[in-house]
């Protein structure tokens, strides 16, 4: 992968009520992109410890979730099929829906004919500090679609910065929300 395309240092707050609860990133991809990733790193200047690594492999429509500890990637990475551009996971998208709602959602997806050839992305990362979990949503004009949930090894309070790597032309929007 190429160099860091975007870096933002997160504010440090002594109070639990003032910490970042969600982070949104929108960006434009390069032409014919292969992959991009978002790293939540524990040091601004060093990537030896990454609390959460979210990588999108565009040609295969997979996401890879992982962490890095003392310079070593975990062998316990998670890999899932996902069309990142429509925010649906084929294998469990409708698992929590009633059959009639699931049919409606599938019909909507087919009618929209969403494609993995889009050139932009919009992701929201929601931090559940109590359970040390990151929830990821894909932003659309009509709202947010759930993508994945990842339980981290490190505490979410260890995150000091966010990095975007890969086939990203530019970040068009970056935002943080607080309690």
C-alpha positions as CSV (number, residue, x, y, z in Angstrom):
1,X,0.0,0.0,0.0
2,X,1.1,3.5,-0.6
3,X,1.8,6.3,1.9
4,X,-0.7,7.8,4.3
5,X,-3.2,9.9,2.3
6,X,-4.8,11.6,5.4
7,X,-3.9,11.9,9.1
8,X,-5.9,13.5,11.8
9,X,-4.8,13.6,15.5
10,X,-7.7,13.1,17.8
11,X,-8.2,15.5,20.7
12,X,-7.4,14.1,24.2
13,X,-9.9,14.8,26.9
14,X,-9.6,14.0,30.6
15,X,-13.3,13.6,31.0
16,X,-15.1,10.5,29.7
17,X,-18.1,12.7,28.8
18,X,-15.9,14.7,26.4
19,X,-14.4,12.0,24.3
20,X,-15.1,11.3,20.6
21,X,-18.0,9.0,20.2
22,X,-18.1,8.8,16.4
23,X,-16.0,9.8,13.5
24,X,-17.1,10.2,9.9
25,X,-14.9,10.2,6.8
26,X,-15.9,10.9,3.2
27,X,-13.5,10.6,0.3
28,X,-13.0,10.3,-3.4
29,X,-11.1,7.3,-4.7
30,X,-8.6,7.2,-7.5
31,X,-9.6,5.9,-10.9
32,X,-9.7,2.1,-10.9
33,X,-9.1,1.8,-7.1
34,X,-7.9,-1.6,-5.7
35,X,-8.0,-0.9,-1.9
36,X,-8.1,1.6,0.9
37,X,-7.9,1.4,4.6
38,X,-8.6,3.4,7.8
39,X,-6.3,2.9,10.7
40,X,-7.0,4.0,14.3
41,X,-3.4,4.2,15.6
42,X,-2.1,4.4,19.2
43,X,0.7,6.8,18.3
44,X,0.8,9.7,15.8
45,X,4.3,8.9,14.6
46,X,4.4,5.1,14.8
47,X,2.1,2.4,13.4
48,X,3.4,-0.4,15.7
49,X,0.1,-0.5,17.6
50,X,-3.1,-0.1,15.7
51,X,-6.3,-0.5,17.7
52,X,-8.5,-1.0,14.6
53,X,-7.6,-1.5,10.9
54,X,-10.5,-1.4,8.5
55,X,-9.5,-2.3,4.9
56,X,-11.6,-2.4,1.8
57,X,-10.4,-4.6,-1.1
58,X,-12.6,-3.2,-3.9
59,X,-12.2,-5.9,-6.7
60,X,-13.3,-8.7,-4.4
61,X,-15.7,-6.6,-2.3
62,X,-14.1,-7.8,0.9
63,X,-13.4,-5.9,4.1
64,X,-10.6,-7.0,6.4
65,X,-10.6,-6.0,10.0
66,X,-7.5,-6.5,12.2
67,X,-5.2,-4.9,14.8
68,X,-1.5,-4.6,15.1
69,X,0.4,-5.1,18.4
70,X,4.1,-4.4,18.8
71,X,4.6,-4.2,15.0
72,X,2.9,-7.6,14.3
73,X,-0.5,-8.0,12.7
74,X,-2.8,-10.3,14.5
75,X,-3.5,-13.7,12.9
76,X,-7.1,-13.4,14.1
77,X,-8.1,-10.9,11.4
78,X,-11.7,-11.0,10.2
79,X,-12.5,-11.0,6.5
80,X,-16.1,-10.5,5.2
81,X,-17.7,-10.1,1.8
82,X,-19.3,-6.8,1.6
83,X,-20.4,-4.4,-1.1
84,X,-19.0,-1.3,0.6
85,X,-20.8,0.9,-1.8
86,X,-24.3,-0.3,-0.9
87,X,-23.6,-1.1,2.7
88,X,-24.9,-4.6,2.7
89,X,-23.4,-7.8,3.7
90,X,-24.8,-10.6,1.5
91,X,-24.7,-13.3,4.3
92,X,-26.4,-11.4,7.2
93,X,-27.9,-8.3,5.8
94,X,-31.5,-9.4,6.6
95,X,-30.7,-11.7,9.5
96,X,-32.5,-9.4,12.1
97,X,-35.4,-8.4,9.8
98,X,-38.8,-10.0,9.4
99,X,-39.2,-11.9,6.1
100,X,-41.5,-9.1,4.7
101,X,-39.0,-6.3,5.6
102,X,-36.1,-8.4,4.2
103,X,-38.0,-8.8,0.9
104,X,-38.7,-5.0,0.7
105,X,-35.0,-4.2,1.4
106,X,-33.8,-6.6,-1.3
107,X,-36.3,-5.1,-3.8
108,X,-35.0,-1.6,-3.0
109,X,-31.4,-2.7,-3.5
110,X,-32.3,-4.3,-6.8
111,X,-34.2,-1.2,-7.9
112,X,-31.3,1.1,-7.1
113,X,-28.8,-1.2,-8.9
114,X,-26.0,-0.1,-6.7
115,X,-22.5,-0.8,-7.9
116,X,-19.0,-1.3,-6.6
117,X,-17.7,1.0,-9.4
118,X,-18.6,4.2,-7.4
119,X,-15.7,6.5,-6.9
120,X,-16.5,7.9,-3.5
121,X,-17.0,6.5,0.0
122,X,-18.6,7.8,3.2
123,X,-18.0,5.8,6.4
124,X,-19.0,6.4,10.0
125,X,-17.1,4.7,12.9
126,X,-19.0,4.7,16.2
127,X,-17.0,4.0,19.4
128,X,-18.6,1.9,22.2
129,X,-16.0,2.5,24.9
130,X,-17.8,0.3,27.5
131,X,-17.5,-2.8,25.3
132,X,-14.3,-1.7,23.5
133,X,-16.2,-2.1,20.2
134,X,-16.2,-0.2,16.9
135,X,-19.3,-0.1,14.8
136,X,-19.0,0.8,11.2
137,X,-21.7,2.3,9.0
138,X,-21.8,3.4,5.4
139,X,-23.4,6.8,4.8
140,X,-25.9,7.2,2.0
141,X,-28.2,10.1,1.2
142,X,-31.1,8.2,2.8
143,X,-29.2,7.4,6.0
144,X,-26.6,5.0,7.3
145,X,-26.3,1.3,6.6
146,X,-24.6,-1.0,9.2
147,X,-21.5,-2.7,7.8
148,X,-19.7,-4.4,10.7
149,X,-18.9,-4.5,14.4
150,X,-15.4,-5.2,15.7
151,X,-14.3,-5.9,19.3
152,X,-10.8,-4.4,19.9
153,X,-7.9,-5.8,21.9
154,X,-6.7,-2.3,22.9
155,X,-8.9,0.2,24.8
156,X,-10.5,2.7,22.5
157,X,-9.1,5.4,24.7
158,X,-5.6,4.4,23.4
159,X,-6.4,5.7,19.9
160,X,-4.5,8.9,19.2
161,X,-4.9,9.4,15.5
162,X,-6.7,8.3,12.3
163,X,-4.9,7.5,9.1
164,X,-6.3,6.8,5.6
165,X,-4.1,4.8,3.3
166,X,-4.4,3.4,-0.2
167,X,-6.2,4.4,-3.5
168,X,-7.7,7.6,-2.1
169,X,-7.5,10.7,-4.2
170,X,-8.7,13.0,-1.4
171,X,-10.7,13.2,1.8
172,X,-13.7,15.4,1.2
173,X,-15.1,15.5,4.7
174,X,-13.9,14.5,8.2
175,X,-16.0,15.0,11.3
176,X,-16.0,14.0,14.9
177,X,-19.0,13.8,17.3
178,X,-18.9,13.9,21.1
179,X,-21.2,12.7,23.9
